[in-house]
């Protein structure tokens, strides 16, 4: 289960960074 938690944390971080990049491009 530890591996699943790490994968979840990584995917959550990736989605958050992707969303911030998208919002940054939208602000342009």
N, CA and C atoms as an extended XYZ file, in Angstrom:
84
Properties=species:S:1:pos:R:3:atomname:S:1:resname:S:1:resid:I:1 pbc="F F F"
N         0.836       -1.210        0.000 N   UNK     1
C         0.000        0.000        0.000 CA  UNK     1
C         0.868        1.256        0.000 C   UNK     1
N         2.082        1.142        0.508 N   UNK     2
C         2.975        2.304        0.532 CA  UNK     2
C         3.271        2.769       -0.894 C   UNK     2
N         3.419        1.815       -1.805 N   UNK     3
C         3.698        2.172       -3.200 CA  UNK     3
C         2.499        2.903       -3.796 C   UNK     3
N         1.301        2.450       -3.469 N   UNK     4
C         0.100        3.117       -3.983 CA  UNK     4
C         0.017        4.545       -3.466 C   UNK     4
N         0.369        4.734       -2.211 N   UNK     5
C         0.327        6.082       -1.630 CA  UNK     5
C         1.340        6.984       -2.329 C   UNK     5
N         2.522        6.456       -2.596 N   UNK     6
C         3.552        7.251       -3.284 CA  UNK     6
C         3.091        7.601       -4.693 C   UNK     6
N         2.479        6.643       -5.393 N   UNK     7
C         1.997        6.907       -6.752 CA  UNK     7
C         0.885        7.951       -6.717 C   UNK     7
N         0.019        7.878       -5.698 N   UNK     8
C        -1.071        8.835       -5.584 CA  UNK     8
C        -0.524       10.233       -5.322 C   UNK     8
N         0.482       10.317       -4.428 N   UNK     9
C         1.075       11.618       -4.129 CA  UNK     9
C         1.748       12.183       -5.367 C   UNK     9
N         2.427       11.333       -6.141 N   UNK    10
C         3.118       11.799       -7.338 CA  UNK    10
C         2.120       12.277       -8.379 C   UNK    10
N         1.044       11.509       -8.595 N   UNK    11
C         0.046       11.891       -9.594 CA  UNK    11
C        -0.666       13.172       -9.162 C   UNK    11
N        -0.909       13.323       -7.858 N   UNK    12
C        -1.564       14.535       -7.369 CA  UNK    12
C        -0.654       15.737       -7.603 C   UNK    12
N         0.646       15.569       -7.334 N   UNK    13
C         1.603       16.651       -7.556 CA  UNK    13
C         1.695       16.982       -9.045 C   UNK    13
N         1.671       15.941       -9.905 N   UNK    14
C         1.768       16.160      -11.348 CA  UNK    14
C         0.545       16.905      -11.852 C   UNK    14
N        -0.635       16.486      -11.384 N   UNK    15
C        -1.862       17.157      -11.819 CA  UNK    15
C        -1.864       18.610      -11.356 C   UNK    15
N        -1.376       18.855      -10.126 N   UNK    16
C        -1.368       20.218       -9.596 CA  UNK    16
C        -0.441       21.100      -10.425 C   UNK    16
N         0.740       20.575      -10.781 N   UNK    17
C         1.680       21.365      -11.569 CA  UNK    17
C         1.133       21.584      -12.972 C   UNK    17
N         0.456       20.569      -13.532 N   UNK    18
C        -0.119       20.691      -14.865 CA  UNK    18
C        -1.212       21.752      -14.856 C   UNK    18
N        -2.040       21.761      -13.826 N   UNK    19
C        -3.123       22.740      -13.734 CA  UNK    19
C        -2.555       24.148      -13.601 C   UNK    19
N        -1.480       24.290      -12.817 N   UNK    20
C        -0.889       25.617      -12.634 CA  UNK    20
C        -0.304       26.111      -13.946 C   UNK    20
N         0.275       25.202      -14.731 N   UNK    21
C         0.831       25.582      -16.030 CA  UNK    21
C        -0.302       26.007      -16.962 C   UNK    21
N        -1.417       25.255      -16.943 N   UNK    22
C        -2.555       25.586      -17.808 CA  UNK    22
C        -3.136       26.942      -17.429 C   UNK    22
N        -3.300       27.196      -16.143 N   UNK    23
C        -3.870       28.469      -15.700 CA  UNK    23
C        -2.915       29.612      -16.036 C   UNK    23
N        -1.610       29.344      -15.975 N   UNK    24
C        -0.635       30.376      -16.317 CA  UNK    24
C        -0.754       30.735      -17.797 C   UNK    24
N        -0.932       29.710      -18.650 N   UNK    25
C        -1.073       29.964      -20.080 CA  UNK    25
C        -2.390       30.686      -20.357 C   UNK    25
N        -3.442       30.350      -19.603 N   UNK    26
C        -4.732       31.017      -19.799 CA  UNK    26
C        -4.632       32.482      -19.402 C   UNK    26
N        -3.838       32.777      -18.374 N   UNK    27
C        -3.679       34.163      -17.944 CA  UNK    27
C        -2.943       34.977      -19.000 C   UNK    27
N        -2.116       34.311      -19.810 N   UNK    28
C        -1.429       35.024      -20.881 CA  UNK    28
C        -2.446       35.403      -21.949 C   UNK    28
